[in-house]
Amino acid sequence: MARGNQRDLARAKNLKKQQDAAKGAKKAGDPSKRMESDADILRAKQAAADARKEAEALAKAKAGKK
C-alpha cells in the first residue's frame, strides 16, 4: 500500500469537518435572541469564575494570617 494511513486520516478529518459544520447549522432562529442568550450564559460563567477567585483569595488570606 503506497499511501499508508493517509486515506484513514483524510476520512477522519472530513468526518470532523462535517460534524463541525452540522453544529453550526443547528443555530437557527432569531440572531438577536440567540446573541442575548449566549451573552447570559457567558455572564453566568464569568460570575461563577469571579466568585471562585474571590473564595480562593479569602482562603489564601486566612492561611496567611495563621
Secondary structure, DSSP 8 states (H G I E B T S, - for coil): --STTHHHHHHHHHHHHHHHHHHHHH--S-HHHHHHHHHHHHHHHHHHHHHHHHHHHHHHHHHHH-
